[in-house]
Amino acid sequence: RSKCYQSWTTPVLKGTRVHLAPQTKEHVEALFELVQREPSIFRYFPSRLPTCVGDLQALYDRMHGANNSNGYSYAVLDAHTGKVIGCYSLIDLQPHNESAEIGMKDHFILSIAL
């Protein structure tokens, strides 16, 4: 990370309906199940619909690799059940401008349950 991000920590953000927790590889299996139940949420991704957890893991690894250090990825959790219902990222963080872009390299996954 560049100097301006070195002291930035990824918080857990808690709302009344959802919690946003730092996304980890452990969320991938739940996200894969979500995409299988609701394939339309993957419609605008530039890659094909994953057919196994490994496909989604590979996509996760590419999107969260060393070249993507300017951002934070969150798992979207149902506040009442703790169930993973989506994911998204804040990218192109600019603390000096108090701005960031929402997306996962311009993409995000959210359940229709929202």
N, C-alpha and C positions, 0 to 999 in steps of 0.2 A: 504494500500500500504506500501511497505517497505520504509525505510528512503530514499533511493536513488530516489524514485519516488514521494516523498511528494511534491516537488516543481515543478514537471513536469506538464505542462498544455497541454491540447489537442488543437492544433491550427487548424484553417481552412486552408487547403492547396489549392491554386488556380493555375490551369494550363490553357492553352488555350482551351483545349477540355473538361476537367472535373474539378470539385471542389470536394475536400474531406472534408466533414463536420463531426464533431463528431456525431456518430449515436445515435439516441434516439428511444424510443418506438414509437414515432410518425411516424418514417420511416417504421414501420412494415407493415402497410396496403399497401403502395406503393410497398414494396418488395414482398408482397404476390401476388399482381396483376402481377408483373414482372414474378414471378415463374409460375403463371398460364398461362401466355402468352408464356413463354419459359421454359417448364418443363425440358428440357435437361440440363439447367444450375444447376439443383439440383441433377444431376446424381451421383455425387461422394460424396454426403453427407451421413453420416452413419445412417441417419434416413429417414423415408418414406417421400414422397412428401406431403406437408401440403395440407389438403383439405378445410381448413377455416383459417381465420385470427388468430383465437385462437390457432391453431396448431403451426403457425409460431411464435406467441407471446410466447407460452410455450417454444419453442426452443430458442428463443431470451433470455428469462428469465434464462434458464439453462446455456447458453453460457456466459451470462453477470452477473451471480450471484456473490455472495461473494467469491467463490473459484477462480474466474477469475480476480483478481485485478492486475495482472501483464501484462497489455496491454491496447490498445485503439482500439475502433471500429469506423469505418468511413462509412458513407453513401457516395456512389459515385454519384455525381450529374452532369447532363449535364450542361456545363458551359454557354450555350446559353439559355436554357429553364428553368434550375433549377430542372428539372425532375429527380427523383431517378432512376438511371439505374444500381445500384448494391450496394454491400457493401463488406468490407474486414476489417481485423484487423491487427494490429501490436501486436505481443505477444512475451513473453520472452524477454522483453526489458533489455538491458545490456548497460547502458550509459557509463560505464567505458571501455567497448570494442567497443563502437559506433556501436552496432549491435542490430538487432531485427529480429524475424521471421515474415514472411508475411502469413496471413491466419486468419481464425476464428476458433481457436482450430484446425488448419490444413485445414480449408475450407474457401472458399469465393464464393460469388455470383456476377457474372458480366453478363450484358446483351450482346447479340450478336450484339447489336447496336454499341458496341465499335469496 
